[in-house]
Amino acid sequence: MQILNNISLKPYNTFGIDVNAKQFVSVKNIADLKAVFSTNKIEDTFILGGGSNMLLTKDVDKLVIHLDLKGKTIISKTETEVFIESQAGENWHEFVLWTLNQDFGGLENLSLIPGNVGTSPIQNIGAYGIELKDNFYACSALNLKTLELEEFSNADCKFGYRNSIFKQEAKGHYIITSVVFKLSVKNHTLHTNYGAITAQLEQNNITQPTIQEVSNAVIAIRESKLPNPKEIGNSGSFFKNPVISNTAFSKLQENFPNAPHYIISDTEVKVPAGWLIETAGFKGKTFGNYGVHKKQALVLVNYSDAKGDDILKLSKLIQNTIYRIFNISIEAEVNIF
């Protein structure tokens, strides 16, 4: 374990923002992780996983700890279900593909989501009608005060829409080190009625899809409208889809009768943030070397050496405009530093 000085974090965040870390260390095992925190205060450190759900707006005047814990293990398996543990530093999409190669079902709709396994429970990642919590069993996390590993069950994590205990009361107090998933071995339950999955399967002439074919459909859809972070800097969906009351939605429909929506409960409706942003005229709009992606209004992009503060200002402009036009507040999904 070697601590480096004055390191650029551009290769470590998918937005490709070029800021410096005062100090940087890559941690590959729990012992080293504990050692770092035995000699450094929590407030003097900055945890970095896959760098996919963040926007860096300034240099980090702290010790940046890059979590590089690797490994996948089948804990137990029956005829119908399997429990798999993945270390936090595993790439999420590569892990999903690994489960599919074993013919384990449950994560196929979450294919091609950027980031690492360890950060997936923090915001309860989701796509195409599925959320992480649907297949999450438990996770281990290092208590930064006691330096002891603790286990969090599904219920302990208090999962919500793009939310968990790790974004609320436990924020800054734990580092997730591994995650256990409960997946199906056979008779997989498919979720193909959300978004464009059914249409994509029909286009591929598939009527009875396998979990691998559902994954391929999801990948094709995402690749058709989302930029590859290796080519254009971005952090995926920048904003959450707002959930509003039925009363607020009725007022929205007065001016926008065809507004798309999803019923959440008897009293709440989810409105696609991408539709709000596109309707407000931001889709495809560029501001020098950054802007809003031309195919997906939810995605803010860094075309070439943009500063994080520029992208932050754009996000606030979008939020203020959406509120002015629709009287709806949209929240950033990414973490802003």
N, C-alpha and C positions, 0 to 999 in steps of 0.2 A: 504494500500500500504506500503510494508516493503522493505527497501533497505538492501540487504544481502552483506556480504564481502567474497572475496576469494572463489568464487563458480566455480566448474568444469562445463565446457560447453559441456562435452561429451554427456549428454542426450539430448542436444538441437541442435545437428547438425547430419545429417544423415550419414556423413562420420565417425562419432564416434571418432573424434579427441579429445584427452584429453588435452585441454588448460584451463587456469583459467581466470575468469573475476575478475578484481579488485573489482568491485561492480556489483550487479545484482538486477533488480527489474522487477516484472511481472505486467503489466498494463492491467486492465480489463475494463476500460471505458475511454471515451474521456476526462472527467474532470481530471482524474489522469494523463493522457498523457500530457495535457496542464500544469499541476502542475509540472511535471518533468522538462519540458523545460523552465518553468518560473524561475527555480532555478539552471539550468545547461546549460552551453554553448553547442551549437550544436557539436563543435569539440571535446567536452569531453564525447560524448555519442556514443554508437554503437547499431544500431537497429537490432533486431533478430526476425524473424518470425518463419517459420517452419524449418529453418536451412537446407533446401534441396538443395539450389543452391549456396553453399559456400564451400570453403576450408579454414580452419583456420590453419595458419602456425606458430602462436605464441600466447602467452598470450595477453589478451585484457586489456590494462592498462587504461580502461575507464569504465563509467557506462553503462553496457549492459541493454538495455530496451527490454524485451521480450513482444511482442504484443500478448495479449491474449483476444482480443475483440471478443465476440461471439454473434451469433444471425442470423436468416434468416427470411425475411419478403416478402410476396407477396404484391407488391405495387399496381398493377392493373392487370386486366385480362379481355380479351375479348374472343370471340369464337375462335379466331385464334392465339392470342399471349398473352404472359404474361411477366411482368416485375418483376424481383426478386432481392432484395437487400440482400447481404451477408456481414456480418462483416469480417474484415480482418483476424481475428484469427481462422476462421473456416478452418478445414482441407479440402484441395481441393477435394480429392477423395470422402470423405464422403459427401461433398456438391453436387458433381456430382450425386452420388447415390440417394441423397434426391430429386433432380430434376427429375430423372428417375422414382422414386417411385410415383411422382405426374403426370407422363406421359408427362413431359415437354421435348421437344426435342431440340437438338443443341449442347450439351456438351458430348454426348456419346463417340465420338472418343477420347476425352481427359480423359478417365477413367484411374485411377491408376497412374496418374502423381503425384509424391511426392510434398509436400509443402503445403502452405496455400493459401487461396483465395487472401489475400492482396498482395502477391508477384507475383501473376499470370500476372497482366498487365505489370509489370516492364520489363520482358523479352518476353512478348507476347508469352506465352507458346503455343506449338503446337505439334500435332502428327497425323499421318495417314491422311494427307491432310487437316486438320482443324487447324486454329489458334484461339487464344482467341479473337482477334479482330472481328472475324466473328459473335460473339454473345455478344460482349461487348457493353454496352450502355453508361455508365458513371461511374465515381468513385468519391468519396469524399477523399480529402487529406488535412492533416493539414500542413499549411504553418508554417515552423519552426521559421520564423522571426516575423510574425504577430500573431501567435498562433490562426489564424482563419481558419475555414474549407473552402476549395474551391472545386468547382466541375469541373471535366475534362470530356469533351465529347469524343466520339470516335476520332473525328478529332483532338481535342486538344492533344491527347496522341501521335500523330505522330508515329503510329505503323509501324514497319518494321520487317524484319526477325529476330526473337529473340531480338527485340529492341523496345524502346519506349522513350518518352521524359524523363522518370524517370531514364534512363540509360545515358542520354545525358545532356542537359542544366538544367534540373530540379533535377539532381542527388544531393542528400544530402540536398535538400531544402524542401522536402515534405515527409510526411509519409502517405501512403494510409491507410485509416481507414475503408472504405467499398466500395463494387463494385456492380453495377447494371447490370444485364444481361437481354437481350431480347430474349426469347425462344419461340418456337412454341407450340401450344396446340393441334393441329391436323394437318393432312396432312404433317407430318414431312418430311423434305428433308434428305435423307440418303446419306452418303458418304462412299461407301464400295469398291471403286475401287483402293484404295491406299494401297500399301504394301500387307500384307497377309490376309486382312480381308475377301475377297471373298473366298479364299481357306479355311479359318477357318470356315466360314459359311457353305460351302459345306461339310466339314468334319462333321459338326453338323447336316447335312441333313436339312438345312434351306434355302428355296428359296425365301421367302418373309419375311425378317426379321423385327422385331420391333426394336425400339430404344434400348430397354433393351437387345435384342439379339445381336445387334451391339456392345453394351458395353461389354457384356459377351465375345464376340469374341476378342475384344481389350484387355480385361483383360487376357484372355488365352494366347494371343500372347506375351504380356509383361511379364507374369509370366514364360513363357517358355524360355525366353532369358535374362531377367533382374533380377539381384539379389535383394532379399528383404533387404532393409536397416536395418531391425531389426535383420537380420541374418549375413549379410556381409556389412560392412560400405561402402557406395558409395553415389554419388550425381547424379545418373542417367547419362545422356549423358554429358560427360565432355567437348566435343568439338562441335562447330558449323559445319554444313555441308558447305564447302566453295562454294561460287558462283564465277565462273571464266568467262572470256570472251570466245567467240566462237573460237578466235584465239588460246588462251591458251589450250582450250579443243582439238583442232585439233592437237596441238603438243603432248598432252597427248596420243591421240589415235595412234600416230606413234609408240609408244612403248607398249601401252596397248590398242589394238583395241577393246577389249570387256569391256572397262571401263563403269560401269553403270552411268547413268546421268539422270537428269530431266531438261527439257527446261524451263527456267524462263521467257525469253523474246526473242526478235529477236537477241539480242546481248549477252545474258548471259545463262550459264548452271550451274546447281547445281550438284556437285559430292559428293556422300556419304562419309563422313569422316571415317565412320566405314570400308568401303572397302579399303580406303587408308591405314589405320592403320593395317588392317588384311594383306593386300598385302605386307606391309613392315615387316611383321613377328612378330608383337607385340601381336596379339590375344592369350590370355591364358598364356602369359609370366609372371612369378613371379619373384619378387626381394625381397626375404626374406618374410616379413610379409605384402607385398603389391604387386600390379601388375595390369595387364589388365585382365578383366573378360574373362573366357573361352568361353562364348557363345555370348558376345557382345563386340566388340573391342572398341566401343565408351565409355565404362564404366571402369573407374579406380576404384580399390577396395582396401579397408583396411581390410586385413584378421584378423589382431590381433595387436592392439596397435601400429600401424604405426604412424609416425609423419607427420604432414601436409607438412613439408618442403621436406620430402622424396617423397611424391606424387607429389608435385610441380616440383621437379627435374625430375621425370619420365615424366611428361607432357611436359616439355621443351625438353627432349630427343626425345620424339615422334614428336614434332613439327619440330625440327631440321632435323630429319631423313626424315620426309615427304617432307620437302622442298628440301632436297638433292636428293631424289629419283625422285620426281614428279614435282619439281619446283612450288609447291603449298603451300601457307601458310594457316594453319588452326588455328582458334582462340579458346581460351577457352570459353566455354559457362558459366561456373560457375564463381562466384565472388571470388577472392582470397584476403585474408587478412593476 
